[in-house]
Every structure is written in structure tokens, then in C-alpha cells.
């Protein structure tokens, strides 16, 4: 595991339960927005934005 991933893992381990829940919900919202934008297709089936 590279150093930055290890540092991030340790940082998350130090968070309280409430902070972990807040982080998880913000990530969920961010990824839901990304998924929604990638699913948006034009009427002819071509992606709305290039991948």
C-alpha cells in the first residue's frame, strides 16, 4: 500500500463515528451525482458527455 493511501486510512480510523457517517454520506452524494451524469444519454443513445 502506498504512503498516501496508508495516511488516508489512518486519518479515517481517527474519525469519530459521527464524522465517519458524515464522510460516508458526502461520498454517497458525490458518487450519486457522478453516476447520474454518466447515465444521462441523448435521445439517440450517445452519451451526454464524452467519457
C-alpha positions as a LaTeX table, in Angstrom:
\begin{tabular}{lrrr}
\hline
Residue & $x$ (\AA) & $y$ (\AA) & $z$ (\AA) \\
\hline
Unk1 & 0.00 & 0.00 & 0.00 \\
Unk2 & 1.47 & 3.34 & $-0.93$ \\
Unk3 & 2.18 & 6.00 & 1.66 \\
Unk4 & $-0.74$ & 8.33 & 0.83 \\
Unk5 & $-3.29$ & 5.51 & 1.00 \\
Unk6 & $-1.88$ & 4.43 & 4.36 \\
Unk7 & $-2.03$ & 8.01 & 5.64 \\
Unk8 & $-5.66$ & 8.36 & 4.49 \\
Unk9 & $-6.60$ & 5.05 & 6.12 \\
Unk10 & $-5.07$ & 6.16 & 9.42 \\
Unk11 & $-6.81$ & 9.54 & 9.18 \\
Unk12 & $-10.20$ & 7.85 & 8.72 \\
Unk13 & $-9.52$ & 5.48 & 11.63 \\
Unk14 & $-9.08$ & 8.52 & 13.91 \\
Unk15 & $-12.50$ & 9.96 & 12.98 \\
Unk16 & $-15.40$ & 9.68 & 15.39 \\
Unk17 & $-18.47$ & 7.65 & 14.43 \\
Unk18 & $-20.38$ & 10.86 & 13.63 \\
Unk19 & $-17.54$ & 12.11 & 11.40 \\
Unk20 & $-17.39$ & 8.75 & 9.58 \\
Unk21 & $-21.14$ & 8.90 & 8.91 \\
Unk22 & $-20.82$ & 12.48 & 7.60 \\
Unk23 & $-17.93$ & 11.44 & 5.33 \\
Unk24 & $-19.84$ & 8.41 & 4.02 \\
Unk25 & $-22.94$ & 10.49 & 3.25 \\
Unk26 & $-20.94$ & 13.16 & 1.43 \\
Unk27 & $-19.17$ & 10.50 & $-0.65$ \\
Unk28 & $-22.52$ & 8.85 & $-1.39$ \\
Unk29 & $-23.94$ & 12.17 & $-2.64$ \\
Unk30 & $-20.83$ & 12.85 & $-4.74$ \\
Unk31 & $-20.90$ & 9.43 & $-6.40$ \\
Unk32 & $-24.66$ & 9.57 & $-6.94$ \\
Unk33 & $-24.13$ & 12.81 & $-8.86$ \\
Unk34 & $-21.36$ & 11.25 & $-10.95$ \\
Unk35 & $-23.49$ & 8.19 & $-11.73$ \\
Unk36 & $-26.46$ & 10.35 & $-12.66$ \\
Unk37 & $-24.39$ & 12.44 & $-15.06$ \\
Unk38 & $-22.89$ & 9.37 & $-16.75$ \\
Unk39 & $-26.33$ & 7.78 & $-17.21$ \\
Unk40 & $-27.75$ & 10.84 & $-18.97$ \\
Unk41 & $-27.99$ & 9.84 & $-22.61$ \\
Unk42 & $-29.14$ & 11.83 & $-25.62$ \\
Unk43 & $-32.25$ & 10.70 & $-27.47$ \\
Unk44 & $-30.12$ & 8.77 & $-29.98$ \\
Unk45 & $-28.30$ & 6.83 & $-27.26$ \\
Unk46 & $-24.99$ & 8.68 & $-27.42$ \\
Unk47 & $-23.55$ & 9.76 & $-24.07$ \\
Unk48 & $-24.39$ & 13.28 & $-22.97$ \\
Unk49 & $-20.70$ & 13.94 & $-22.33$ \\
Unk50 & $-17.57$ & 12.23 & $-23.55$ \\
Unk51 & $-16.05$ & 9.55 & $-21.35$ \\
\hline
\end{tabular}
